[in-house]
Amino acid sequence: MEGCYALFVCALYELKSGGAAWRAHLAAIMEELHFISCLADPDVWLRPAQKHNGTNYYEYVLIYTDDFLCISMDPKKILDSIGMHFKLKPKSIKTPEVYLGANLGRFTLAHNPSKQ
């Protein structure tokens, strides 16, 4: 193999400061998208939004390393905006079933069955 080239790929998270650099870069992107970090948990991001019928609500993005859980009327739009900064498309956008070991699902409020 003498004279051949080798390409080594090293992820940033292998560096001691890689985690901090990733978080700072991601925080800059989230702030550019007008999200603010929650005081109780800096990996929970929120911003005010409005439904099509005029009702105000908050959109949330929960981040764990490189996993994103988006709670919004249009989560794909938010995830596409984040992915655009990395020039990549998310591998899978789907309704979450598990997040950080907790089972997730839809439920109806007993006192207001029209709300899910």
N, C-alpha and C positions, 0 to 999 in steps of 0.2 A: 504494500500500500504506500510505498515511498513516493513522494511527490503529489499525493492526493490531498484534497482539502477536507477539513472536518468543520462542521458548524455546531457550535455549542449554544444551546438555548438555556438561559438562566432566568427564572422568574424573579421579579422584584421582591417578593415576600421572603426570599431566602436571605436577603440582606438584613442586618440588624435594624436599620432605619426604614426598611421597606414598608412595614405596616403603617408607620406614621406618615410616610410620603403618600401612600395610597389613600389614607383617610383624609389628608389635607387636600389632595387633588379632587377627591369625591365631594368633599365639603364645598369646594369652590364651584363645582358643577351644580350642586344642589342650590346654592345661594344664587347662582346665575339664573336658575329656573324659578326663583322667588320662593323657595322653601326656607323655613327657619327650623333650626334644631331645637328639639324639646329640652327644657332645662332638666327634667327628671332623667332623661335618657338621650344622650347626644346622637344615638343611632336611629332615633325616631324623628322624622322630618315631616313638617306640616305646612300647609298654606291654605288660605281661604279660597273657596270656589263657589260657583253658583250652578244649580241644576237648570235644565231647560225650562222648567216651570217658574223659575225665579227664586226658589228656596235656597238659602245660603247653607253651606256645609263646609267641612274641612276635608281636604285630600291628605292622605298619609302615605309615606314611604318608609318602611322599616328595613333597615340594612343590617345584614350580618355578613361580614367579610365581603364576598362578592355575590351574595344572594339578596334579592330584592323582593319585598312583599308590598304591593301597591294597593291601596284602598281608595277607590275613586269611582266616579260614574264612567270614566274613560281611562282605565289603567294603561291600556296599550299606548295611548298618546304620550303618557308620562314616561313609560319605559322606553319608547322609541326616542324620546328627547334625551334621555340619559345615554342610551346606546349610541346615538348620533355623535356624541363627544368622543367615543372610543372607536368610531368608524366600524362598528360591528352590529350584527343583529342578535338579539337575545336568542339563546338556544331554544327555550320553550317558554311561551306565555300561556298559562293555563290557570284555571281555578285551583287555588292551593288546597291540598288535603291535609298537609302536616307543615307546621312551622316551628322550628326549634324544639321538636319533640312533642308539641301539642297538636292534637287533632283539631282540624278546622272544618266548619260546615255552616250551612244556612239554617236558620231557625226562625220561627214566627213568634212574635211576642203575644202572650196569652191575652193581654188587655187590648191589643190592637192587631188583629190578624192581617190587616192590609199591609203592615210593615214587615219587611224581612231583614 
